[in-house]
Amino acid sequence: MLLGTARVPAGENDWFVPLGAPPEAHKRHISSGESVGPLPGPPVVPMRVTERKRDPSPPNLIGKVIWGAEANYGGGGGKKMRIADWNLCPGDVQQLMKSASTLLGTTYGADSIPLASFDGDPAKTPVLFFSGVRAIKFSPHDQEILRSYVMRGGMIVADSIAGSPYFYDTFRAAMEQIFPEMQFRTIPTDHPIYHMIANVDKAGYSPNVNLDRPALEGMYFYSRVGVVLSKYGLGCGWDGHDVPLLPQAQYYQPTSAEKIGVNLIAYAIGYARLGREQAKPETFGALDEKRPSDEFVFAQIKHDGAWNAEAGGAARLLDQLRQNTALRVSLKRVPVQPGKDDLSGFTFLYLTGLDDFHWDAAAVAALKRFLEAGGTLLINNSLCLHTFDTAVRRELKKILPDNDLTPLDLACPLFSSVFKITDAAYTPAARALHSNLTAPRLEGVAIRGDVRVIYSPFDLEAGWQGMDHPLALAYEPDSALKLGVNIIMYAMTH
């Protein structure tokens, strides 16, 4: 295939042009003074004795995936150049890694990877990066390796490098086919992914994009974003230039692209260990007709949002409950759908999420009956995101139109049902935004004198899970576990 200066028929090949040369000069860096503490990196393999005179290679962080076709660009008296679907801007990742290494104080490497020979180990390659403008397809082998990679803790980042709808639409459809149980969601601007190094509440774009905020889409795997897709080009911005050969291109301006890029790198590093930990299998319980009638069951509400935020958090809380109380406890979570499943056998329901959700009329009626019968609903805002907080308050109004969530006073028996709790420890990110945080902050709704709806605007379950969630506004593990034990004991005794 030869692409010359004449226009080819309208379609994806109109986008197939060189978008950048390999980097030659040094890269400017973000002028922001924002930073975070040291982040864990992939393990460095020790050198053999015979290699001690060499500088060790930096640990690999990104694999830029080789895909698609190659072609000659140019013709006539002009000089031809070879271009490839996967590498239209050859300097994008290299320049991004320079910026990230400077800001993080650690050097990381990148490599080019064909999926046919990729071993799928996220510990060796924490990030797979896809870039392109034309339609992308995956073989059954590719689909299998990509699914395994993300489910084991890897992170996929895809860049429609010039805002091409052909790459964006086909990549999005491919991920939905590979992960049919997931769905793409708009990542809200208060998500940690936009604040790991530089705060990106606003973003600059090419003139033909009518936006002023970042617009990444992602798939949640528990509380971690495991697949990130950018509809608007990032790579040319990482390389420090615009896209002159494509007047129809849609992309981030270099400063915004660079800030988003280094945030993505820091997020991948900071959440890599959590991703591998969450990949460990967790067995959900099933309703067992033979279970003891006095056994506590942790029933978790399924909804149309990202409802399953942590793996292992509830199990760790239930183990603490068993150790610190005489309560008979089942150590498995049971998922339930109000309006579809019978709630009459439960005294406790747990609701959490990372984004918007909605309850239909059947769910509203079922939850209203549950609360009127004396059940307790605990709601946890995973990562403390504004979108979920708004949804909680809106959906609760459907159930309890005459009641508002109000702060719970420390005199409430909930704070002394097992442990006497007068203060609480929060994560550094929470303390940085709320310097006066010293006491637990819970809100609730009382029904006939007892608190039947308990809402934690700060993340409890991240603390139950016990691993670092960088920039999450959450309770530290000890406080989270004590509050969780107290809440359940209060629910079971009131």
C-alpha angles and dihedrals in degrees: 000000000000121000114196136176093279116090117260120215112293111275143081093320089067086071095049100101134120110276102185146354126240110281117267108163130055118277125243115233137216109282092210118116092213116124144155132219123274113301125211116255137198114285117270114230110231116244121246117251091255090058099053094108091061126081108251116252113250116253112269115250107163133040111197104210120233111221143143130021140314128229143171117258120203133030146180110049092340126100115262122226133191117243131183133201093236098043110039089136102038095184099052102097095034092055093043090053090052091054093045094046091052094049096042094043091230130095118233130185135223133203141186113252132192109208091222090071100028113122093209095229110148091193089065097037112021095181133041113197125202122189131175152110104225131070114290126209133189128210120226088259091052091050092050095049093046093050093049091046096055095039088054092054105277124137127224120204118187125189124196084207098203098021093263114174090210095064094036097050096044095044091049092050091047093054091048088053094047092046104031092164092059133063136201115258131186107255107233119234093244091059116116090242089076096046109041094109108351127022108246105187091137131034137195122225141182113284095263095060115087098204136102100186132068113268111198120153123209148178116230119223099190104310094333125090102231100173123039123186125187115201089191122060120266106165100072088051090053087054090050104245145093127245105258097168094059114052089178092056120124116205148138119270112250098258094052093041092053094049092049090046097053089045089055090051093049091046092051091050095043095048099037096096092044090051092054091046093050089051090071109105119259121195116224116211126240126216106273116199090199096056116118111270091229095051116117113237121197101219114188123199119237115210140165094271130068093298102165105066104160137033114214098004097109092044091055091049092049090051089054089049090053092049097047104037140039091239117130104237136192108213095211129087117233117208115217134180114212110227092027104048126053109253096184093099094057131081096181133046128184124207127185137154150156103226145006123329137171136210119213124217093271092053092047092052092047094050092046090055090047093055094042089053090057101266122148124228118201115195123193126190103218110220088354096266122178095224093060092043090055092048092050094053092045096048094045088058088063090058100035107023093169097049134074130198108256130184115270115236118230087241089070110113088235090077093057104033091111109343124034101238119190100146138022139206119233134194118269091252091056093047091048091058096036109034093178095059107129105124131057113269114212130152128204152171120230121213117191091344100311127094105248101167117050120183127188111196088188117066114266099169096059085060092048089052089054103213130110116272102187114229093000113144096228149129119270112251100260094050092042093053094047092049091047093051091048093049093052094045090049090051092050095048102040 
